[in-house]
Amino acid sequence: MTFCAIRPACVADSAAAWQVLGYPGSEIALALETPHSEIGTGALIEATVGRYPFLLAEADGGLAGLAWASAHHAGLGLRWSVDVHVHVLPGPAQQKHAAALYKALIQALADAGYLALYVTLPHGQEHDQPLHTALGFAPIGRPCGLDLPAQAQAWCLTLNTGQYHRPALRPAVWRVR
């Protein structure tokens, strides 16, 4: 069994992260805008960290995978929703590393108060569906209006079901004049 450690990313990880992103078959959850270079990967990490989690999985002395969140839509009503992106190097431990990354990312997002996570599964990777089902994601259909293959599938995980630890919400204080 291959053990992996999950840790936050930093800009210094951009070269290793770029290697994972560019590796064929590493896509577990699609990103609409994937960087096209090591420099772009560094910019992605820098833009993500501080606003959303960007996590790395290390195993066997190297980077095995990465996962991050990004804004789902800019609308005010959807600011508590995020898109989730996961890439893990193919191999016998790919699903285990992906599950570890997902669990850490989901918990970090739940702790930050996010309510819904959306993921787009790549076309032709039906073997990833059981992983997403086990994590609590539910299929919601095909993404519309996106530059993705028509066969790509969108899935959603709602975090207000009590499945994940969420901090208590602060009571709202209303002032009446």
C-alpha positions in Angstrom: 0.0 0.0 0.0 1.4 3.4 -1.0 1.1 6.0 1.7 0.7 9.6 0.7 1.0 12.8 2.7 -1.2 15.8 1.9 0.1 19.3 2.3 -0.7 22.8 1.0 1.1 23.9 -2.2 3.4 26.9 -2.6 4.8 28.6 -5.7 8.0 26.7 -5.3 6.0 23.5 -6.2 5.1 24.8 -9.6 7.7 22.6 -11.6 6.5 19.4 -9.9 2.9 20.4 -10.2 3.3 21.1 -13.9 4.7 17.6 -14.4 1.6 16.1 -12.8 -0.8 18.3 -14.8 0.9 17.5 -18.1 1.0 13.7 -17.5 -1.5 11.9 -19.7 -4.3 10.2 -17.7 -3.8 12.3 -14.5 -7.2 14.0 -14.8 -9.6 12.8 -12.2 -11.7 16.0 -12.3 -11.4 18.4 -15.2 -10.3 22.0 -14.9 -11.7 24.3 -17.5 -8.5 26.4 -17.6 -5.4 24.2 -17.1 -2.0 26.0 -17.2 0.1 25.4 -20.3 3.5 25.8 -18.7 5.4 25.7 -15.4 5.1 29.5 -15.2 1.4 29.2 -15.6 1.2 26.5 -13.0 3.0 28.8 -10.5 0.6 31.6 -11.3 -2.3 29.2 -10.7 -0.9 28.2 -7.4 -0.3 31.8 -6.4 -3.8 33.0 -7.5 -5.5 30.1 -5.7 -3.6 30.0 -2.3 -5.1 32.3 0.2 -8.5 32.2 -1.4 -9.1 28.5 -1.9 -7.2 25.4 -0.9 -4.5 24.0 -3.2 -3.2 20.7 -1.9 -0.5 18.3 -3.0 -0.2 14.6 -2.4 3.4 13.3 -1.9 4.2 9.6 -2.1 7.4 7.6 -2.7 9.6 10.6 -2.5 7.8 12.7 -5.1 4.6 14.5 -6.0 1.8 12.1 -6.8 -1.1 14.4 -7.3 -2.7 17.8 -6.7 -6.2 19.2 -6.0 -7.5 22.7 -5.9 -10.8 24.6 -5.8 -11.9 27.6 -7.9 -14.9 29.9 -8.0 -18.0 28.1 -9.4 -19.7 31.2 -10.7 -19.3 34.9 -10.0 -22.9 35.5 -9.0 -23.5 36.5 -5.4 -25.9 33.6 -4.8 -23.2 31.1 -5.8 -20.2 32.5 -3.9 -20.4 29.5 -1.5 -20.0 27.0 -4.3 -16.7 26.0 -5.9 -15.4 23.9 -8.7 -13.0 21.1 -7.7 -10.0 20.0 -9.8 -7.9 16.9 -9.2 -4.9 15.4 -11.0 -3.2 12.3 -9.8 -0.4 10.3 -11.6 -1.7 7.1 -13.1 -0.7 3.8 -11.4 -1.9 1.3 -8.9 -2.3 3.9 -6.1 -4.1 6.5 -8.3 -7.5 6.0 -6.8 -6.2 5.9 -3.2 -4.2 9.1 -3.7 -7.2 10.8 -5.4 -9.4 9.8 -2.4 -6.9 11.2 0.1 -6.6 14.5 -1.8 -10.4 14.7 -2.2 -11.1 14.1 1.5 -8.6 16.7 2.6 -9.9 19.2 0.0 -13.5 18.6 0.9 -12.8 19.0 4.6 -10.8 22.2 4.1 -13.7 23.6 2.0 -16.3 22.5 4.6 -14.2 24.2 7.3 -14.1 27.4 5.2 -17.9 27.4 4.9 -18.5 26.4 1.3 -21.8 24.7 0.7 -21.5 23.0 -2.7 -18.7 21.5 -4.7 -19.0 20.8 -8.4 -16.7 18.5 -10.5 -16.6 17.7 -14.2 -15.5 14.1 -14.9 -13.5 13.6 -18.1 -15.0 11.8 -21.0 -14.0 8.1 -21.1 -13.0 7.8 -17.4 -16.1 5.9 -16.1 -13.8 4.1 -13.6 -13.7 7.4 -11.6 -17.5 7.3 -11.0 -17.3 4.9 -8.0 -14.8 7.1 -6.3 -17.0 10.2 -6.7 -20.1 8.3 -5.6 -18.2 7.0 -2.5 -17.2 10.6 -1.6 -20.9 11.7 -1.8 -20.9 13.4 -5.2 -24.1 12.9 -7.2 -24.4 13.2 -11.0 -26.2 16.2 -12.3 -25.9 15.8 -16.0 -23.7 17.2 -18.8 -22.2 20.7 -18.5 -23.9 23.1 -20.9 -22.3 25.9 -22.7 -18.7 24.9 -21.8 -15.9 24.0 -24.1 -15.8 20.4 -23.1 -16.7 17.1 -24.9 -20.4 16.5 -24.9 -19.9 13.3 -23.0 -18.3 14.9 -20.0 -20.4 14.6 -16.8 -21.0 17.2 -14.1 -21.3 16.0 -10.5 -22.2 17.9 -7.3 -21.4 17.4 -3.6 -23.6 19.3 -1.1 -21.7 20.0 2.2 -24.7 20.8 4.3 -25.7 17.2 4.8 -23.7 16.8 8.0 -21.3 14.3 6.3 -18.3 16.6 6.9 -17.4 18.6 9.9 -18.5 22.2 9.6 -17.8 25.0 12.1 -20.8 26.5 13.8 -22.2 29.5 12.0 -22.2 32.8 13.9 -25.7 34.0 14.7 -26.8 36.9 12.6 -27.3 40.2 14.4 -30.0 42.4 13.0 -30.4 46.1 13.8 -33.8 47.7 13.6 -33.9 51.5 13.6 
